[in-house]
Every structure is written in C-alpha cells, then in structure tokens.
Amino acid sequence: MSYLKIGSGDTTKLLSGVKTKGYADLWRKFLSEDSPYYNAFASPIDALRTGAILEDVYLNQKTDDFCVAQHKSTCIDYDILTSSLDFSWFRGGDVSFFKELKTIWLTDFIEVIRPISSLGQLEQTDAIKKAFKNNYNQVQFQLNCTGLDSASLVFLSVDSYDDEHNRQRVIGDNEVIEFHIQRDEEVISMINKRASYFQTVKNHLLG
C-alpha cells in the first residue's frame, strides 16, 4: 500500500521542480488509495525486468547468510518516507549497513564506472553525484530513513536482456563495482523540506 507514502524510488520526483509533471504525478500517487502493484519480474521494460532478476542472482551469489533482502525502513521524523533496501545487515535489531544495487549496460560500466572507481574517495563521490545524481539522491533518501552515516552503491554490469541467460549468470568480481556513499546532510535537508509538505497533508487527513 503506497497511500500517503513516498518510497525511495520516487526520490527524483520528490526533488523535481514543483511545476513538473513528475512532481504532480507524485502527489497523485501519494493521495491515491488504489495505487497499482508493479511486478518488476514481469515488466515489458527490459532494464527493469533484468534488474529484478539480477538482484536475486546477486543476493544468492554475492551476499552472506546474514543479509536481508528488500527490508522496509521508515524515516523517524517523516513517517511518509519509506525505503525498500535491496540488501541489509542488522545489529541489535536495527539496520547497521545496506547496499543499493543498480544494473548498468556493459559499455557504460567499462567506459564510465571503471574510470570513476580508479579515483580517490572524494573524487569518486563528486563523479557519482554528477554522473548518477538520481542514484546518489536515492541512497541519501535511504540513509535518511535508516539514520545511518553511510552505505554502498553497487553497479553490476549487464551484457544481455535475455531472462534465462541472466538467471543462470555467474557474477564475476570484475563485473561488480561498489562505491562508499557518505551521508549528505545538504541533500537530506532538501528531501526533508519537500517531505514536510506531504507530511502536513497526511497529518491533516488522518487527524
């Protein structure tokens, strides 16, 4: 149920211009009591379907037995903000670390991701913020929900949109690159400012 909720997948719409279609669509989705359910595994969009399949493959091949997939986390200050974390680890009942996985076509992985990975930490962050702003902001949304100081943004290369090929794929270490993302209070402040308008509406509607 997404009624009166904003998920981390809508970070870009939340931060978009208030007169844009995306922002208007977010309000409609936020207020709709009958939001559609999307099954990414059956999506006609190759990139979405492939991403869902490879998340399962990554879970089984690249994480340990303590990893929890698709854990839901809600922001303490703005309970309209919720995140579905791709891969999470816990300590004392709370999320202690998480990874957000993004699939990216092989040529972009080689030409963009690998060069960024060769930079120093600060330069990596600047490059990710510039080249993958939406992904960076989504991780900040998730950090806001979990209260953590850092997380990982993982890029996995894709060389085919064939479902069976991807289900059988063995992911090599050279096909995955992980970036350490620190909490960015400036971005989180923007997220919370936008969220405050939606939170006020929820509080009004629910008394």
TIRO-2110 file (N, C-alpha, C; in Angstrom, 1 decimal):
// TIRO-2110
0.8, -1.2, 0.0, N, 1, A
0.0, 0.0, 0.0, CA, 1, A
0.9, 1.2, 0.0, C, 1, A
0.7, 2.1, -1.0, N, 2, A
1.5, 3.3, -1.1, CA, 2, A
0.8, 4.6, -0.7, C, 2, A
-0.5, 4.4, -0.2, N, 3, A
-1.3, 5.5, 0.1, CA, 3, A
-0.6, 6.4, 1.3, C, 3, A
-0.5, 7.6, 1.0, N, 4, A
0.2, 8.6, 1.9, CA, 4, A
1.6, 8.1, 2.3, C, 4, A
2.3, 7.6, 1.3, N, 5, A
3.7, 7.1, 1.5, CA, 5, A
4.5, 7.6, 0.3, C, 5, A
5.8, 7.9, 0.5, N, 6, A
6.7, 8.1, -0.6, CA, 6, A
7.9, 7.2, -0.5, C, 6, A
8.1, 6.4, -1.5, N, 7, A
9.2, 5.4, -1.4, CA, 7, A
10.5, 6.0, -2.0, C, 7, A
11.6, 5.4, -1.7, N, 8, A
12.9, 5.9, -2.2, CA, 8, A
13.0, 5.9, -3.7, C, 8, A
12.2, 5.0, -4.4, N, 9, A
12.2, 5.0, -5.8, CA, 9, A
11.6, 6.3, -6.4, C, 9, A
10.9, 7.1, -5.6, N, 10, A
10.3, 8.3, -6.1, CA, 10, A
11.2, 9.6, -5.7, C, 10, A
12.4, 9.3, -5.3, N, 11, A
13.3, 10.4, -4.8, CA, 11, A
13.4, 11.5, -5.9, C, 11, A
13.6, 11.1, -7.1, N, 12, A
13.8, 12.1, -8.2, CA, 12, A
12.5, 13.0, -8.4, C, 12, A
11.4, 12.3, -8.3, N, 13, A
10.1, 13.1, -8.4, CA, 13, A
10.0, 14.1, -7.2, C, 13, A
10.3, 13.6, -6.1, N, 14, A
10.2, 14.4, -4.9, CA, 14, A
11.0, 15.7, -5.0, C, 14, A
12.2, 15.5, -5.5, N, 15, A
13.2, 16.6, -5.6, CA, 15, A
13.0, 17.4, -6.9, C, 15, A
12.1, 17.1, -7.8, N, 16, A
12.0, 17.8, -9.1, CA, 16, A
11.2, 19.1, -8.9, C, 16, A
11.2, 19.9, -9.9, N, 17, A
10.6, 21.2, -9.8, CA, 17, A
9.1, 21.0, -9.5, C, 17, A
8.6, 22.0, -8.7, N, 18, A
7.2, 21.8, -8.2, CA, 18, A
6.2, 22.0, -9.3, C, 18, A
6.6, 22.5, -10.5, N, 19, A
5.7, 22.6, -11.6, CA, 19, A
5.8, 21.5, -12.7, C, 19, A
6.7, 20.5, -12.4, N, 20, A
6.9, 19.5, -13.3, CA, 20, A
5.8, 18.4, -13.3, C, 20, A
5.8, 17.6, -14.3, N, 21, A
4.8, 16.5, -14.4, CA, 21, A
5.1, 15.5, -13.3, C, 21, A
6.4, 15.2, -13.2, N, 22, A
6.8, 14.2, -12.2, CA, 22, A
6.4, 14.5, -10.8, C, 22, A
6.5, 15.8, -10.4, N, 23, A
6.1, 16.2, -9.1, CA, 23, A
4.6, 16.1, -8.9, C, 23, A
3.8, 16.5, -10.0, N, 24, A
2.4, 16.4, -9.9, CA, 24, A
2.0, 14.9, -9.9, C, 24, A
2.7, 14.1, -10.6, N, 25, A
2.4, 12.6, -10.6, CA, 25, A
2.6, 12.0, -9.2, C, 25, A
3.6, 12.5, -8.5, N, 26, A
3.9, 12.0, -7.2, CA, 26, A
2.8, 12.4, -6.2, C, 26, A
2.2, 13.6, -6.3, N, 27, A
1.1, 14.0, -5.5, CA, 27, A
-0.1, 13.1, -5.7, C, 27, A
-0.4, 12.8, -7.0, N, 28, A
-1.5, 11.9, -7.3, CA, 28, A
-1.3, 10.5, -6.7, C, 28, A
-0.1, 10.0, -6.9, N, 29, A
0.2, 8.7, -6.3, CA, 29, A
0.1, 8.7, -4.8, C, 29, A
0.6, 9.7, -4.2, N, 30, A
0.6, 9.9, -2.7, CA, 30, A
-0.8, 9.8, -2.2, C, 30, A
-1.7, 10.5, -2.9, N, 31, A
-3.1, 10.6, -2.4, CA, 31, A
-4.0, 9.5, -2.9, C, 31, A
-3.5, 8.6, -3.8, N, 32, A
-4.4, 7.6, -4.3, CA, 32, A
-4.5, 6.4, -3.4, C, 32, A
-5.7, 5.9, -3.1, N, 33, A
-5.9, 4.8, -2.2, CA, 33, A
-5.9, 3.5, -3.0, C, 33, A
-5.7, 3.6, -4.3, N, 34, A
-5.8, 2.4, -5.2, CA, 34, A
-4.6, 2.4, -6.1, C, 34, A
-3.4, 2.5, -5.6, N, 35, A
-2.2, 2.5, -6.4, CA, 35, A
-1.9, 1.1, -7.0, C, 35, A
-1.5, 1.1, -8.3, N, 36, A
-1.3, -0.2, -8.9, CA, 36, A
-0.1, -0.9, -8.3, C, 36, A
-0.1, -2.2, -8.4, N, 37, A
1.1, -3.0, -8.0, CA, 37, A
1.9, -3.4, -9.2, C, 37, A
3.2, -3.1, -9.1, N, 38, A
4.1, -3.4, -10.2, CA, 38, A
5.0, -4.6, -9.9, C, 38, A
4.9, -5.6, -10.8, N, 39, A
5.8, -6.8, -10.7, CA, 39, A
6.9, -6.6, -11.7, C, 39, A
8.1, -6.2, -11.1, N, 40, A
9.2, -6.0, -12.0, CA, 40, A
9.7, -7.2, -12.8, C, 40, A
9.5, -8.4, -12.2, N, 41, A
9.9, -9.6, -12.9, CA, 41, A
9.1, -9.9, -14.2, C, 41, A
7.9, -9.3, -14.3, N, 42, A
7.1, -9.4, -15.5, CA, 42, A
7.0, -8.1, -16.3, C, 42, A
7.9, -7.2, -16.0, N, 43, A
7.9, -5.9, -16.7, CA, 43, A
8.3, -6.1, -18.2, C, 43, A
7.5, -5.4, -19.1, N, 44, A
7.9, -5.4, -20.5, CA, 44, A
9.1, -4.5, -20.8, C, 44, A
9.6, -3.8, -19.8, N, 45, A
10.8, -2.9, -19.9, CA, 45, A
12.0, -3.8, -19.6, C, 45, A
12.8, -4.0, -20.6, N, 46, A
14.0, -4.9, -20.4, CA, 46, A
14.8, -4.6, -19.2, C, 46, A
15.2, -3.3, -19.0, N, 47, A
16.1, -2.9, -18.0, CA, 47, A
15.5, -3.2, -16.6, C, 47, A
14.2, -2.9, -16.4, N, 48, A
13.5, -3.2, -15.1, CA, 48, A
13.5, -4.7, -14.8, C, 48, A
13.1, -5.5, -15.8, N, 49, A
13.0, -6.9, -15.6, CA, 49, A
14.3, -7.5, -15.3, C, 49, A
15.3, -7.1, -16.1, N, 50, A
16.7, -7.6, -15.9, CA, 50, A
17.2, -7.3, -14.5, C, 50, A
17.0, -6.0, -14.1, N, 51, A
17.4, -5.6, -12.8, CA, 51, A
16.8, -6.4, -11.7, C, 51, A
15.6, -6.8, -11.8, N, 52, A
14.9, -7.6, -10.7, CA, 52, A
15.5, -9.0, -10.7, C, 52, A
15.8, -9.6, -11.9, N, 53, A
16.3, -10.9, -12.0, CA, 53, A
17.8, -10.9, -11.4, C, 53, A
18.6, -9.9, -11.7, N, 54, A
19.9, -9.9, -11.3, CA, 54, A
20.1, -9.5, -9.8, C, 54, A
19.1, -8.9, -9.2, N, 55, A
19.1, -8.6, -7.8, CA, 55, A
19.0, -10.0, -7.1, C, 55, A
18.2, -10.9, -7.5, N, 56, A
18.1, -12.2, -6.9, CA, 56, A
19.4, -13.0, -7.1, C, 56, A
20.0, -12.9, -8.3, N, 57, A
21.2, -13.6, -8.5, CA, 57, A
22.3, -13.0, -7.6, C, 57, A
22.4, -11.7, -7.5, N, 58, A
23.4, -11.1, -6.6, CA, 58, A
23.2, -11.5, -5.2, C, 58, A
22.0, -11.6, -4.7, N, 59, A
21.7, -12.0, -3.4, CA, 59, A
22.2, -13.4, -3.1, C, 59, A
22.0, -14.3, -4.0, N, 60, A
22.4, -15.7, -3.8, CA, 60, A
23.9, -15.9, -4.0, C, 60, A
24.6, -15.0, -4.8, N, 61, A
26.0, -15.3, -5.1, CA, 61, A
27.0, -14.3, -4.4, C, 61, A
26.5, -13.1, -4.0, N, 62, A
27.4, -12.1, -3.5, CA, 62, A
27.1, -11.6, -2.1, C, 62, A
26.2, -12.2, -1.4, N, 63, A
25.9, -11.8, 0.0, CA, 63, A
26.0, -13.0, 0.9, C, 63, A
26.0, -12.8, 2.1, N, 64, A
26.1, -13.9, 3.1, CA, 64, A
24.8, -14.2, 3.7, C, 64, A
24.8, -15.2, 4.6, N, 65, A
23.5, -15.7, 5.2, CA, 65, A
22.9, -14.7, 6.1, C, 65, A
23.6, -13.6, 6.5, N, 66, A
23.0, -12.6, 7.4, CA, 66, A
22.3, -11.5, 6.6, C, 66, A
22.4, -11.5, 5.3, N, 67, A
21.8, -10.5, 4.5, CA, 67, A
20.3, -10.6, 4.4, C, 67, A
19.6, -9.5, 4.5, N, 68, A
18.1, -9.5, 4.4, CA, 68, A
17.8, -8.7, 3.1, C, 68, A
17.0, -9.2, 2.2, N, 69, A
16.7, -8.6, 1.0, CA, 69, A
15.4, -7.8, 1.2, C, 69, A
15.3, -6.6, 0.6, N, 70, A
14.1, -5.8, 0.5, CA, 70, A
13.5, -5.5, 1.8, C, 70, A
14.4, -5.1, 2.8, N, 71, A
13.9, -4.7, 4.1, CA, 71, A
13.2, -3.3, 4.0, C, 71, A
12.1, -3.1, 4.7, N, 72, A
11.4, -1.8, 4.7, CA, 72, A
11.9, -1.0, 5.8, C, 72, A
12.3, 0.3, 5.6, N, 73, A
12.7, 1.2, 6.6, CA, 73, A
11.9, 2.5, 6.5, C, 73, A
11.5, 3.0, 7.6, N, 74, A
10.7, 4.2, 7.6, CA, 74, A
11.4, 5.3, 8.4, C, 74, A
11.4, 6.5, 7.8, N, 75, A
12.0, 7.7, 8.5, CA, 75, A
11.4, 8.0, 9.8, C, 75, A
12.1, 8.3, 10.8, N, 76, A
11.6, 8.6, 12.1, CA, 76, A
10.9, 10.0, 12.1, C, 76, A
11.5, 11.0, 11.5, N, 77, A
11.0, 12.3, 11.5, CA, 77, A
9.8, 12.6, 10.6, C, 77, A
9.8, 11.8, 9.5, N, 78, A
8.8, 12.0, 8.5, CA, 78, A
8.3, 10.6, 8.1, C, 78, A
7.3, 10.1, 8.7, N, 79, A
6.9, 8.7, 8.5, CA, 79, A
6.2, 8.4, 7.2, C, 79, A
6.1, 9.4, 6.3, N, 80, A
5.6, 9.2, 5.0, CA, 80, A
6.8, 8.7, 4.1, C, 80, A
8.0, 8.9, 4.5, N, 81, A
9.2, 8.4, 3.8, CA, 81, A
9.5, 7.0, 4.1, C, 81, A
9.5, 6.1, 3.1, N, 82, A
9.8, 4.7, 3.3, CA, 82, A
10.8, 4.2, 2.3, C, 82, A
11.7, 3.3, 2.7, N, 83, A
12.7, 2.8, 1.8, CA, 83, A
12.6, 1.3, 1.8, C, 83, A
12.7, 0.7, 0.6, N, 84, A
12.9, -0.7, 0.4, CA, 84, A
14.4, -0.9, 0.1, C, 84, A
15.1, -1.4, 1.0, N, 85, A
16.6, -1.6, 0.9, CA, 85, A
16.9, -2.9, 0.2, C, 85, A
17.7, -2.8, -0.8, N, 86, A
18.0, -4.0, -1.6, CA, 86, A
18.6, -5.1, -0.7, C, 86, A
19.7, -4.7, 0.0, N, 87, A
20.4, -5.7, 0.8, CA, 87, A
20.8, -5.1, 2.1, C, 87, A
20.4, -5.7, 3.2, N, 88, A
20.6, -5.0, 4.6, CA, 88, A
21.3, -6.0, 5.5, C, 88, A
22.0, -5.5, 6.5, N, 89, A
22.6, -6.2, 7.6, CA, 89, A
22.2, -5.5, 8.9, C, 89, A
22.0, -6.3, 9.9, N, 90, A
21.5, -5.8, 11.2, CA, 90, A
22.4, -6.0, 12.4, C, 90, A
22.3, -5.1, 13.3, N, 91, A
22.9, -5.2, 14.6, CA, 91, A
22.0, -4.7, 15.7, C, 91, A
21.7, -5.6, 16.7, N, 92, A
20.8, -5.2, 17.7, CA, 92, A
19.4, -4.9, 17.3, C, 92, A
19.0, -5.5, 16.2, N, 93, A
17.6, -5.3, 15.7, CA, 93, A
17.4, -4.2, 14.7, C, 93, A
18.5, -3.4, 14.5, N, 94, A
18.4, -2.2, 13.6, CA, 94, A
19.4, -2.4, 12.4, C, 94, A
19.0, -1.8, 11.3, N, 95, A
19.9, -1.9, 10.1, CA, 95, A
21.2, -1.2, 10.5, C, 95, A
22.3, -1.9, 10.2, N, 96, A
23.7, -1.4, 10.5, CA, 96, A
24.4, -1.0, 9.2, C, 96, A
23.9, -1.6, 8.1, N, 97, A
24.6, -1.3, 6.8, CA, 97, A
23.6, -1.8, 5.7, C, 97, A
23.7, -1.2, 4.6, N, 98, A
22.9, -1.6, 3.4, CA, 98, A
23.6, -1.3, 2.1, C, 98, A
23.2, -2.0, 1.1, N, 99, A
23.7, -1.8, -0.3, CA, 99, A
22.5, -1.6, -1.2, C, 99, A
22.7, -0.6, -2.1, N, 100, A
21.7, -0.3, -3.2, CA, 100, A
22.3, -0.8, -4.5, C, 100, A
21.7, -1.7, -5.2, N, 101, A
22.2, -2.3, -6.4, CA, 101, A
21.6, -1.6, -7.6, C, 101, A
22.4, -1.2, -8.6, N, 102, A
22.0, -0.7, -9.8, CA, 102, A
22.7, -1.5, -11.0, C, 102, A
21.8, -1.9, -11.9, N, 103, A
22.4, -2.6, -13.1, CA, 103, A
22.7, -1.5, -14.2, C, 103, A
23.7, -1.8, -14.9, N, 104, A
24.2, -0.8, -15.9, CA, 104, A
24.8, -1.6, -17.1, C, 104, A
24.4, -1.1, -18.3, N, 105, A
24.9, -1.8, -19.5, CA, 105, A
26.4, -1.9, -19.6, C, 105, A
27.0, -2.9, -20.1, N, 106, A
28.4, -3.3, -20.1, CA, 106, A
29.3, -2.1, -20.6, C, 106, A
28.9, -1.5, -21.7, N, 107, A
29.7, -0.4, -22.3, CA, 107, A
29.8, 0.7, -21.3, C, 107, A
28.7, 1.1, -20.7, N, 108, A
28.8, 2.2, -19.7, CA, 108, A
29.5, 1.8, -18.4, C, 108, A
29.4, 0.5, -18.1, N, 109, A
30.2, 0.0, -16.9, CA, 109, A
31.7, 0.2, -17.2, C, 109, A
32.1, -0.2, -18.4, N, 110, A
33.5, -0.1, -18.8, CA, 110, A
34.0, 1.4, -19.0, C, 110, A
33.2, 2.2, -19.6, N, 111, A
33.6, 3.5, -20.0, CA, 111, A
33.4, 4.5, -18.9, C, 111, A
32.4, 4.3, -18.0, N, 112, A
32.1, 5.3, -17.0, CA, 112, A
32.4, 4.8, -15.6, C, 112, A
31.9, 3.7, -15.2, N, 113, A
32.0, 3.2, -13.8, CA, 113, A
33.5, 2.8, -13.5, C, 113, A
34.1, 2.1, -14.3, N, 114, A
35.5, 1.7, -14.0, CA, 114, A
36.4, 2.9, -13.9, C, 114, A
36.4, 3.9, -14.8, N, 115, A
37.2, 5.1, -14.5, CA, 115, A
36.9, 5.8, -13.2, C, 115, A
35.7, 5.9, -12.8, N, 116, A
35.3, 6.5, -11.6, CA, 116, A
35.9, 5.7, -10.4, C, 116, A
35.9, 4.4, -10.5, N, 117, A
36.4, 3.6, -9.4, CA, 117, A
37.9, 3.7, -9.2, C, 117, A
38.6, 4.2, -10.2, N, 118, A
40.1, 4.4, -10.0, CA, 118, A
40.4, 5.7, -9.3, C, 118, A
39.4, 6.6, -9.0, N, 119, A
39.7, 7.8, -8.4, CA, 119, A
39.7, 7.7, -6.9, C, 119, A
40.2, 8.7, -6.2, N, 120, A
40.2, 8.8, -4.8, CA, 120, A
38.8, 8.9, -4.2, C, 120, A
38.6, 8.7, -2.9, N, 121, A
37.2, 8.7, -2.3, CA, 121, A
36.4, 10.0, -2.6, C, 121, A
37.0, 11.1, -2.4, N, 122, A
36.3, 12.4, -2.6, CA, 122, A
36.0, 12.6, -4.1, C, 122, A
36.9, 12.2, -4.9, N, 123, A
36.7, 12.4, -6.4, CA, 123, A
35.6, 11.4, -6.9, C, 123, A
35.6, 10.2, -6.3, N, 124, A
34.5, 9.2, -6.6, CA, 124, A
33.2, 9.8, -6.3, C, 124, A
33.0, 10.4, -5.1, N, 125, A
31.8, 10.9, -4.7, CA, 125, A
31.3, 12.0, -5.6, C, 125, A
32.2, 12.9, -5.9, N, 126, A
31.9, 14.0, -6.8, CA, 126, A
31.4, 13.5, -8.2, C, 126, A
32.1, 12.5, -8.7, N, 127, A
31.8, 11.9, -10.0, CA, 127, A
30.5, 11.2, -10.0, C, 127, A
30.2, 10.5, -8.9, N, 128, A
28.9, 9.8, -8.8, CA, 128, A
27.7, 10.8, -8.7, C, 128, A
28.0, 11.9, -7.9, N, 129, A
26.9, 12.9, -7.8, CA, 129, A
26.6, 13.6, -9.1, C, 129, A
27.6, 13.7, -10.0, N, 130, A
27.5, 14.3, -11.3, CA, 130, A
26.9, 13.4, -12.3, C, 130, A
27.4, 12.2, -12.4, N, 131, A
27.0, 11.2, -13.5, CA, 131, A
25.8, 10.4, -13.1, C, 131, A
25.6, 10.2, -11.8, N, 132, A
24.5, 9.3, -11.3, CA, 132, A
23.7, 10.0, -10.2, C, 132, A
23.3, 11.3, -10.4, N, 133, A
22.7, 12.1, -9.4, CA, 133, A
21.5, 11.5, -8.8, C, 133, A
20.6, 10.9, -9.6, N, 134, A
19.4, 10.3, -9.1, CA, 134, A
19.7, 9.1, -8.2, C, 134, A
20.7, 8.3, -8.6, N, 135, A
21.1, 7.1, -7.7, CA, 135, A
21.7, 7.6, -6.4, C, 135, A
22.5, 8.6, -6.5, N, 136, A
23.1, 9.2, -5.3, CA, 136, A
22.0, 9.8, -4.4, C, 136, A
21.1, 10.5, -4.9, N, 137, A
20.0, 11.1, -4.1, CA, 137, A
19.1, 10.0, -3.5, C, 137, A
18.9, 8.9, -4.2, N, 138, A
18.1, 7.8, -3.7, CA, 138, A
18.8, 7.2, -2.5, C, 138, A
20.1, 7.0, -2.5, N, 139, A
20.8, 6.5, -1.4, CA, 139, A
20.7, 7.4, -0.2, C, 139, A
20.8, 8.7, -0.5, N, 140, A
20.6, 9.7, 0.6, CA, 140, A
19.2, 9.6, 1.3, C, 140, A
18.2, 9.4, 0.4, N, 141, A
16.8, 9.1, 0.9, CA, 141, A
16.9, 7.9, 1.9, C, 141, A
17.5, 6.9, 1.5, N, 142, A
17.6, 5.6, 2.3, CA, 142, A
18.4, 5.8, 3.6, C, 142, A
19.5, 6.6, 3.5, N, 143, A
20.2, 6.9, 4.7, CA, 143, A
19.4, 7.8, 5.6, C, 143, A
18.5, 8.6, 5.1, N, 144, A
17.6, 9.4, 5.9, CA, 144, A
16.6, 8.5, 6.7, C, 144, A
16.1, 7.5, 6.0, N, 145, A
15.2, 6.5, 6.6, CA, 145, A
15.8, 5.6, 7.6, C, 145, A
17.1, 5.2, 7.4, N, 146, A
17.7, 4.3, 8.3, CA, 146, A
18.5, 5.0, 9.4, C, 146, A
18.8, 6.3, 9.2, N, 147, A
19.6, 7.1, 10.2, CA, 147, A
21.1, 6.7, 10.2, C, 147, A
21.5, 6.0, 9.1, N, 148, A
22.9, 5.6, 9.1, CA, 148, A
23.8, 6.8, 8.5, C, 148, A
25.1, 6.6, 8.7, N, 149, A
26.0, 7.6, 8.2, CA, 149, A
26.6, 7.3, 6.8, C, 149, A
26.4, 6.0, 6.4, N, 150, A
27.0, 5.6, 5.1, CA, 150, A
26.3, 4.3, 4.6, C, 150, A
26.5, 4.1, 3.3, N, 151, A
26.0, 2.9, 2.7, CA, 151, A
26.8, 2.6, 1.4, C, 151, A
26.5, 1.6, 0.7, N, 152, A
27.2, 1.3, -0.6, CA, 152, A
26.2, 1.4, -1.7, C, 152, A
26.7, 2.0, -2.8, N, 153, A
26.0, 2.0, -4.1, CA, 153, A
26.8, 1.0, -5.0, C, 153, A
26.1, 0.0, -5.4, N, 154, A
26.8, -1.1, -6.2, CA, 154, A
26.3, -1.1, -7.7, C, 154, A
27.2, -1.1, -8.6, N, 155, A
26.9, -1.2, -10.0, CA, 155, A
27.3, -2.5, -10.5, C, 155, A
26.3, -3.2, -11.2, N, 156, A
26.5, -4.5, -11.8, CA, 156, A
26.3, -4.4, -13.3, C, 156, A
27.3, -4.9, -14.0, N, 157, A
27.3, -4.8, -15.5, CA, 157, A
26.3, -5.8, -16.1, C, 157, A
25.6, -5.4, -17.1, N, 158, A
24.6, -6.2, -17.9, CA, 158, A
25.1, -6.3, -19.3, C, 158, A
25.1, -7.6, -19.8, N, 159, A
25.5, -7.8, -21.2, CA, 159, A
24.4, -8.5, -22.0, C, 159, A
23.2, -8.7, -21.4, N, 160, A
22.1, -9.3, -22.1, CA, 160, A
20.8, -9.0, -21.4, C, 160, A
19.7, -8.9, -22.2, N, 161, A
18.4, -8.8, -21.6, CA, 161, A
17.6, -10.1, -21.8, C, 161, A
18.3, -11.2, -22.0, N, 162, A
17.7, -12.5, -22.1, CA, 162, A
17.5, -13.0, -20.7, C, 162, A
16.3, -13.3, -20.3, N, 163, A
16.0, -13.7, -18.9, CA, 163, A
16.7, -14.9, -18.5, C, 163, A
16.7, -16.0, -19.3, N, 164, A
17.3, -17.2, -18.9, CA, 164, A
18.8, -17.1, -18.7, C, 164, A
19.4, -16.3, -19.6, N, 165, A
20.8, -16.0, -19.5, CA, 165, A
21.1, -15.4, -18.2, C, 165, A
20.3, -14.4, -17.8, N, 166, A
20.6, -13.7, -16.6, CA, 166, A
20.3, -14.5, -15.3, C, 166, A
19.3, -15.4, -15.4, N, 167, A
19.0, -16.3, -14.3, CA, 167, A
20.2, -17.3, -14.0, C, 167, A
20.8, -17.7, -15.1, N, 168, A
21.9, -18.6, -15.0, CA, 168, A
23.3, -18.0, -14.8, C, 168, A
23.3, -16.7, -14.8, N, 169, A
24.6, -16.0, -14.8, CA, 169, A
25.4, -16.2, -13.5, C, 169, A
26.7, -16.3, -13.7, N, 170, A
27.6, -16.4, -12.6, CA, 170, A
28.4, -15.0, -12.6, C, 170, A
28.1, -14.2, -11.5, N, 171, A
28.7, -12.9, -11.5, CA, 171, A
30.1, -12.9, -11.0, C, 171, A
31.0, -12.4, -11.9, N, 172, A
32.4, -12.3, -11.6, CA, 172, A
32.7, -11.1, -10.8, C, 172, A
33.8, -11.1, -10.0, N, 173, A
34.2, -10.0, -9.2, CA, 173, A
34.4, -8.7, -10.0, C, 173, A
34.9, -8.9, -11.3, N, 174, A
35.2, -7.8, -12.1, CA, 174, A
34.0, -7.2, -12.8, C, 174, A
32.8, -7.8, -12.5, N, 175, A
31.6, -7.3, -13.1, CA, 175, A
30.8, -6.5, -12.1, C, 175, A
31.3, -6.3, -11.0, N, 176, A
30.7, -5.5, -9.9, CA, 176, A
31.6, -4.5, -9.4, C, 176, A
31.2, -3.2, -9.2, N, 177, A
32.0, -2.2, -8.6, CA, 177, A
31.1, -1.5, -7.5, C, 177, A
31.7, -1.4, -6.3, N, 178, A
31.0, -0.8, -5.2, CA, 178, A
31.6, 0.5, -4.7, C, 178, A
30.7, 1.5, -4.5, N, 179, A
31.1, 2.8, -4.1, CA, 179, A
30.6, 3.1, -2.7, C, 179, A
31.4, 3.7, -1.8, N, 180, A
31.0, 4.0, -0.5, CA, 180, A
30.4, 5.4, -0.5, C, 180, A
29.2, 5.5, 0.0, N, 181, A
28.4, 6.8, -0.1, CA, 181, A
28.2, 7.3, 1.3, C, 181, A
28.8, 8.5, 1.6, N, 182, A
28.6, 9.1, 2.9, CA, 182, A
27.3, 9.9, 3.0, C, 182, A
26.8, 10.0, 4.2, N, 183, A
25.6, 10.8, 4.4, CA, 183, A
25.8, 12.3, 4.0, C, 183, A
24.9, 12.8, 3.2, N, 184, A
25.0, 14.2, 2.7, CA, 184, A
23.8, 15.0, 3.3, C, 184, A
24.2, 15.8, 4.3, N, 185, A
23.1, 16.5, 5.0, CA, 185, A
22.4, 17.5, 4.1, C, 185, A
23.1, 18.1, 3.2, N, 186, A
22.5, 19.1, 2.3, CA, 186, A
21.4, 18.4, 1.5, C, 186, A
21.7, 17.3, 0.9, N, 187, A
20.6, 16.6, 0.1, CA, 187, A
19.5, 16.1, 1.0, C, 187, A
19.8, 15.6, 2.2, N, 188, A
18.8, 15.1, 3.1, CA, 188, A
17.9, 16.2, 3.6, C, 188, A
18.5, 17.4, 3.8, N, 189, A
17.7, 18.6, 4.1, CA, 189, A
16.7, 18.9, 3.0, C, 189, A
17.1, 18.8, 1.8, N, 190, A
16.2, 19.1, 0.7, CA, 190, A
15.1, 18.1, 0.7, C, 190, A
15.4, 16.8, 0.9, N, 191, A
14.4, 15.7, 0.9, CA, 191, A
13.4, 16.0, 2.0, C, 191, A
13.9, 16.4, 3.2, N, 192, A
13.0, 16.6, 4.3, CA, 192, A
12.1, 17.8, 4.1, C, 192, A
12.7, 18.9, 3.5, N, 193, A
11.9, 20.1, 3.2, CA, 193, A
10.7, 19.7, 2.3, C, 193, A
11.0, 19.0, 1.3, N, 194, A
9.9, 18.6, 0.4, CA, 194, A
8.9, 17.6, 1.1, C, 194, A
9.5, 16.7, 1.9, N, 195, A
8.6, 15.8, 2.6, CA, 195, A
7.7, 16.4, 3.6, C, 195, A
8.1, 17.6, 4.1, N, 196, A
7.3, 18.3, 5.2, CA, 196, A
5.9, 18.6, 4.6, C, 196, A
5.8, 19.0, 3.3, N, 197, A
4.6, 19.4, 2.8, CA, 197, A
3.6, 18.2, 2.7, C, 197, A
4.2, 17.0, 2.3, N, 198, A
3.4, 15.8, 2.2, CA, 198, A
3.0, 15.3, 3.6, C, 198, A
3.9, 15.5, 4.6, N, 199, A
3.6, 15.0, 5.9, CA, 199, A
2.5, 15.8, 6.5, C, 199, A
2.5, 17.1, 6.2, N, 200, A
1.4, 18.0, 6.7, CA, 200, A
0.1, 17.6, 6.2, C, 200, A
0.0, 17.2, 4.9, N, 201, A
-1.2, 16.7, 4.3, CA, 201, A
-1.7, 15.4, 5.0, C, 201, A
-0.7, 14.5, 5.2, N, 202, A
-1.1, 13.2, 5.9, CA, 202, A
-1.6, 13.5, 7.3, C, 202, A
-0.9, 14.3, 8.0, N, 203, A
-1.4, 14.6, 9.4, CA, 203, A
-2.8, 15.2, 9.4, C, 203, A
-3.0, 16.1, 8.4, N, 204, A
-4.4, 16.7, 8.4, CA, 204, A
-5.4, 15.7, 8.0, C, 204, A
-5.1, 14.8, 7.1, N, 205, A
-6.1, 13.8, 6.6, CA, 205, A
-6.4, 12.8, 7.7, C, 205, A
-5.4, 12.4, 8.4, N, 206, A
-5.6, 11.4, 9.4, CA, 206, A
-5.8, 11.9, 10.8, C, 206, A
-5.8, 13.2, 10.9, N, 207, A
-6.1, 13.8, 12.2, CA, 207, A
-5.0, 13.7, 13.2, C, 207, A
END
